[in-house]
């Protein structure tokens, strides 16, 4: 089912149960398209066993507003994709450093300012990952004098690009798991934006410095990072619905309780809410009811009668913007007030900050589209997810920052009839899996 | 600074810049104590360069309430540590499966029911991890015709235990990073609790089934997982304070704006709030103002004058309990309504669900202690952090569940004068780092 074989040809990638295309775009960086997964349990016949998951996914924008209000810092509310280009600010990956020794590399191509083709080498790496983690396991202790343990190691495939947007470096990973999950991980590193100051010690700071004194005469300015993904999911076909499975408390009152057949006073159940229009597709992950957010295909059901779906599992970094709605930087990136938005697919709606982000006044961006309140039930819909961080700098982030990660997992949810990893074979008796820095005979301590 | 050498002797572990003790406890499972980190930038003199971080950390409780209210399911509101014992339900780890080939193993010892010592083999594994990730990097494109890229791979140390609490398996990782971070990761797998039903298809479900139909006549019941850590941080000494660095929006009104020297209407700054009493130490991560939650040592400052600290970075799985306060299961695990609580250290306050969890009515647990509202500023304080998941089962979770992870990172925040990874050497010219399943000559596809 999986192993060492990665088939990679002109960006077409086949690995384990996955098949997808890895592309390069000047503005978006990596573009994943036509991702489908093999389902051994699906109806017989080769074609139906390969099932669509993602039509196209890419980072639509990275919004980085700095929080020093003085005029000289006013322009530092960067839209890294729309103003600079994530592909243009990706640089050749360092083999063995940015990506492990087993990585394969893909080049990028785009048209230069003079219209001629430009070849950018080693823009994306693709590698198999074994981190020492477990895909599934169980120890059954229920049999007398017998322990049965089954474990399967977790091996995945990563497609990575690194964008050095001026001072800051974003490591952008697409991780494909044999469980059917796609994990999107943003790792932040690189250099902080700093400003000169007369202060040489925190005791001297007399008024709001708009940042942290990280070294003598050096303030690292407060800022945000919002990495917004455009995820045109096609869960088993084009027409999907966005469902909130809302965890809803049920509390019995004391009188009813006395007569009830159980002492349990409260529990929760799931209230299923199908988003009809775009307004229902806006979710603030920081407030409101806890919910599983699921893209389903209402036309396809499992054998058990559940709608097939993929859900969004947030993996940290869930900040939303706190700027005033009428502030100019916020108008350009108004979509950052909600981490999740769902819109109907439109060919012209690719860039969250608008096609001409540099000159945008907010009229042609994701927030404006999303306000049109179009119907999204059973349509070809797009998930926009924003990974957000309020970045208060600390001294450890200076002069270069240890990586800090956040992201999300797109996880099959009643997509398969059962755990698709069940058929994975256990570890053999050859030389076992390793994942340490000694494995290649090398050490990083030199 | 780091590399292949793990020094492990009777649970004492030294690796890279870390030193700590790994212990075993019948109830808590793994206990990490006296964790300290070497600081090359600290004042000369060997002793002062080794700095305390964590006095003692362990999983205090795992609360798993099921959401079927019928009497036969009433007792299924498990306190896995207090009622069963995480150490007692940990089983020998499978080399090559639960832990990679480069892992070392530790045994556990405890007194059996007859008072005699019991030796439990291979309870905890300790291994170095290289996942293909980056510790820090930057590409500097600011010099004409010159690209300078520096990358350092991320190599860490993991101490792992797997607890198979009946049907369910928890993979509990403590990951020590050379950046000074300690990551706590809970990975959930194993078997769902199911109940028999007459339903064979979702269309037949006539009333709330309290779960998901995952197979014919099989309902996987809704439930929660709350993994509560007791983290007695000693940041550079015993007496610490709990600080909320609250991201606070500043909005200028339009009139003032016209006269101002900047067109920027809004920004955020940090309001520093020191928790005086236990009530200030209770935080609901799902609501309220975004904040960096920091343990600081008010008696120790960096050279720049910032208080030394470690902060909590949530890594997903941030659910809080929605049960009614007077419901019996909730009374026993009342602490699950807030993900973060800070209490003064008390020798008798180890178990969030109380010393005698099985018979507890809530009077001797974390919520009751935390309600005493004791002073916590500049004291020997304890961080209690609950990783929480509302688990709506899906068909993929059946019959065994692919791992789903959540956790937190304890991250140095003005603890070091600068990024402690700066001194890491780049990759050498030997055989480079690998992390794939082929590395050991083995494949998992057999």
Interface residues (C-beta under 8 A of the other chain):
Chain A: X1 X2 X3 X4 X67 X68 X69 X70 X71 X74 X89 X91 X92 X94 X95 X96 X97 X98 X99 X100 X101 X102 X103 X127 X128 X129 X130 X131 X132 X133 X134 X135 X136 X137 X138 X139 X140 X141 X147 X149 X150 X151 X152 X153 X154 X155 X158 X162 X164 X166 X169 X171 X177 X179 X180 X181 X187 X189 X190 X191 X201 X202 X203 X208 X210 X212 X213 X214 X215 X216 X222 X245 X247 X249 X250 X251 X252 X261 X262 X263 X264 X265 X266 X267 X268 X269 X270 X286 X287 X290 X292 X301 X302 X304 X305 X306 X311 X313 X314 X315 X316 X319 X322 X323 X324 X326 X327 X328 X329 X330 X390 X392 X394 X395 X396 X397 X398 X399 X400 X401 X402 X403 X404 X406 X411 X412 X413 X414 X415 X416 X417 X418 X419 X420 X421 X422 X424 X425 X426 X427 X428 X430 X431 X432 X433 X434 X435 X436 X437 X438 X439 X440 X441 X442 X443 X444 X445 X446
Chain B: X1 X2 X3 X4 X65 X67 X68 X69 X70 X71 X74 X89 X91 X92 X94 X95 X96 X97 X98 X99 X100 X101 X102 X103 X127 X128 X129 X130 X131 X132 X133 X134 X135 X136 X137 X138 X139 X140 X141 X147 X149 X150 X151 X152 X153 X154 X155 X158 X162 X164 X169 X171 X177 X179 X180 X181 X187 X189 X190 X191 X201 X202 X203 X208 X210 X212 X213 X214 X215 X216 X222 X245 X247 X249 X250 X251 X252 X261 X262 X263 X264 X265 X266 X267 X268 X269 X270 X286 X287 X290 X292 X301 X302 X304 X305 X306 X311 X313 X314 X315 X316 X319 X322 X323 X324 X326 X327 X328 X329 X330 X390 X392 X394 X395 X396 X397 X398 X399 X400 X401 X402 X403 X404 X406 X411 X412 X413 X414 X415 X416 X417 X418 X419 X420 X421 X422 X424 X425 X426 X427 X428 X430 X431 X432 X433 X434 X435 X436 X437 X438 X439 X440 X441 X442 X443 X444 X445 X446
